[in-house]
Amino acid sequence: DNSNVLECYRRQESIVPQQALALANSKLTRECADAIAKATGTLADPEFITHAFLTLLSRAPTPEERAACAESLGDFAKLNAAHARALVLQALMNHNDFVTLR
C-alpha cells in the first residue's frame, strides 16, 4: 500500500496475488535469472543449487529444498541446462525468504 509522505504512521500490510505474479512475470527477474544461470553454467547441479540459495536467499538449502530443486531440474531435463536453471532461479526469486525482510 502507498504511504502518505507527509504523515508518519504505521502502514497496514496487504498481500495480493498480483504482487507475486508481477515478480514471477517480470522481465527484470527473467534477465537476472538468465544471467545467474549463465554464470553458473560450469557447476554441477548440486553445487548450482547450493550457489543459487546462497546467492539469492543468503542461506544454504534445506534437504527438502535441495530435493525439490533437483527434482525440478530433472523435470526440465528436456530443456537446455541454462533454461532449466533459470526457471529454478525464478522460482527462488519468488521464495518468501527473497521477498521478505526479517
FENBELFEN-V779986 format. One record per run of one state. SS is the DSSP state (alpha for helix, beta for strand, coil for the rest). FROM is the first residue (numbers start at 1). TO is the last residue. If there is no record, write none. Layout:
# FENBELFEN-V779986
((SS	FROM	TO) (SS	FROM	TO))
This chain:
# FENBELFEN-V779986
((coil	1	16) (alpha	17	24) (coil	25	26) (alpha	27	39) (coil	40	44) (alpha	45	57) (coil	58	62) (alpha	63	75) (coil	76	80) (alpha	81	93) (coil	94	95) (alpha	96	99) (coil	100	102))
